[in-house]
Amino acid sequence: SVIGSYNNYNRWQDINEQVLDMVNTLRQARDYCMAANEEFYLTVAIGATDSYTLTYKDAKEALNLSGESSNVFTMPSYVDFTESDESFTDLKFTILGEPATSETITINDGERTIKIVSPTGYIYAE
């Protein structure tokens, strides 16, 4: 039973690390765009490959953050976005970092969630 508990804990730690990385990436994108006086957009794709994409400006150019080679972030196989909708596209954040609507990204059927709060722009994990 100790081995089973240890495996479950390791799995939870791996998932938690990915969730916190996503929260930090979203915060970094929001802060970068606020400093640049630009809008940014978050697109979450749910399906065979769960991923999220960051774009900015009205032309929706790729938002490549410092240290990142792409604006598309693909989650590992053990992290599944699960939501009643298939995906949400182009959640717009204003130049003040305010999202157009509040959104919840559910991971592994409610094991973890990421909340994006409108109008404050607060992004956190539960």
Backbone torsions as a table, in degrees:
resi	resn	phi	psi	omega
1	SER	NA	-29.7	178.6
2	VAL	-65.3	-41.1	179.7
3	ILE	-64.3	-42.2	177.7
4	GLY	-62.1	-43.4	178.4
5	SER	-64.1	-40.8	179.6
6	TYR	-64.4	-41.9	178.3
7	ASN	-63.6	-43.5	178.2
8	ASN	-62.8	-40.0	179.6
9	TYR	-65.9	-42.9	178.3
10	ASN	-61.5	-41.4	178.4
11	ARG	-61.9	-45.4	179.2
12	TRP	-62.0	-41.2	179.0
13	GLN	-62.1	-42.5	179.0
14	ASP	-62.5	-45.1	178.7
15	ILE	-63.9	-45.3	-179.4
16	ASN	-59.2	-41.5	178.8
17	GLU	-60.9	-42.4	178.9
18	GLN	-66.6	-40.4	179.3
19	VAL	-63.5	-46.8	-179.5
20	LEU	-66.4	-35.4	174.9
21	ASP	-61.4	-42.6	-179.8
22	MET	-65.1	-44.2	178.5
23	VAL	-59.0	-46.3	-179.6
24	ASN	-64.6	-38.6	177.8
25	THR	-63.8	-43.5	179.0
26	LEU	-64.2	-41.5	177.8
27	ARG	-63.9	-41.9	179.3
28	GLN	-62.5	-42.5	178.7
29	ALA	-64.0	-44.9	179.0
30	ARG	-59.8	-48.0	-177.7
31	ASP	-66.0	-39.9	178.2
32	TYR	-60.6	-46.7	-176.9
33	CYS	-71.1	-32.5	174.6
34	MET	-63.5	-43.5	179.9
35	ALA	-65.7	-32.0	-179.2
36	ALA	-90.2	0.1	-176.0
37	ASN	55.3	45.7	179.6
38	GLU	-125.3	148.5	171.9
39	GLU	-78.4	153.2	171.4
40	PHE	-136.8	159.9	-173.6
41	TYR	-127.8	139.1	176.0
42	LEU	-114.5	127.7	175.2
43	THR	-120.2	127.2	177.9
44	VAL	-111.3	125.9	178.7
45	ALA	-109.6	124.5	179.3
46	ILE	-110.8	130.4	179.9
47	GLY	165.1	-145.5	-179.2
48	ALA	-58.8	-40.0	175.7
49	THR	-122.6	109.9	178.9
50	ASP	-78.9	130.1	-178.0
51	SER	-153.5	167.9	171.2
52	TYR	-138.3	149.9	-174.1
53	THR	-127.6	139.7	178.0
54	LEU	-113.9	127.7	174.7
55	THR	-133.0	163.3	178.5
56	TYR	-149.2	172.0	-174.6
57	LYS	68.2	165.4	179.9
58	ASP	-61.8	-29.4	-179.3
59	ALA	-79.6	-2.0	-179.4
60	LYS	53.1	54.9	175.8
61	GLU	-74.5	154.6	178.2
62	ALA	-61.7	130.3	177.0
63	LEU	-100.0	96.0	177.9
64	ASN	-94.2	110.6	-179.3
65	LEU	-76.0	160.1	179.1
66	SER	-55.0	129.2	179.3
67	GLY	85.1	-1.7	-179.9
68	GLU	-109.8	141.8	-179.4
69	SER	-94.0	-8.8	-176.4
70	SER	-147.2	164.0	174.6
71	ASN	-100.2	3.9	177.7
72	VAL	-108.6	126.7	-178.3
73	PHE	-116.0	112.5	-179.5
74	THR	-96.4	131.4	-178.6
75	MET	-82.2	149.4	176.0
76	PRO	-65.3	164.2	-174.0
77	SER	-61.0	-25.3	-177.9
78	TYR	-84.3	-0.1	176.7
79	VAL	-115.8	114.9	-179.9
80	ASP	-117.2	126.1	170.5
81	PHE	-74.8	125.5	177.1
82	THR	-126.5	127.4	-175.5
83	GLU	-153.0	155.6	177.8
84	SER	-65.0	-33.2	175.6
85	ASP	-86.3	157.9	176.4
86	GLU	-66.4	-39.7	178.8
87	SER	-171.4	168.8	167.8
88	PHE	-124.4	143.8	-173.9
89	THR	-118.2	142.8	171.5
90	ASP	51.9	54.9	169.9
91	LEU	-68.5	114.5	-173.5
92	LYS	-88.4	132.4	172.0
93	PHE	-109.8	131.2	179.7
94	THR	-73.7	176.3	178.4
95	ILE	-65.4	-13.1	175.9
96	LEU	-95.0	6.3	178.9
97	GLY	78.6	18.1	-178.4
98	GLU	-95.7	122.1	176.9
99	PRO	-74.4	151.1	-179.6
100	ALA	-64.1	-37.9	179.0
101	THR	-140.9	161.8	172.2
102	SER	-78.0	140.7	179.1
103	GLU	-136.1	151.9	174.0
104	THR	-125.3	128.7	175.0
105	ILE	-105.2	115.7	-177.2
106	THR	-96.9	135.1	-176.5
107	ILE	-118.2	130.5	177.5
108	ASN	51.4	56.7	176.2
109	ASP	52.5	45.3	174.3
110	GLY	93.6	2.9	178.7
111	GLU	-61.1	-40.5	176.0
112	ARG	-142.7	156.8	173.8
113	THR	-137.6	152.9	171.5
114	ILE	-117.1	125.8	-178.7
115	LYS	-107.1	134.8	173.5
116	ILE	-119.7	116.4	-168.9
117	VAL	-103.2	127.2	174.0
118	SER	-99.5	140.0	4.4
119	PRO	-96.3	4.9	-171.9
120	THR	-75.9	-26.1	-176.4
121	GLY	82.6	9.5	179.7
122	TYR	-69.1	130.5	-178.5
123	ILE	-123.9	123.1	-178.1
124	TYR	-150.8	164.4	179.0
125	ALA	-110.0	145.4	174.4
126	GLU	-119.5	NA	NA
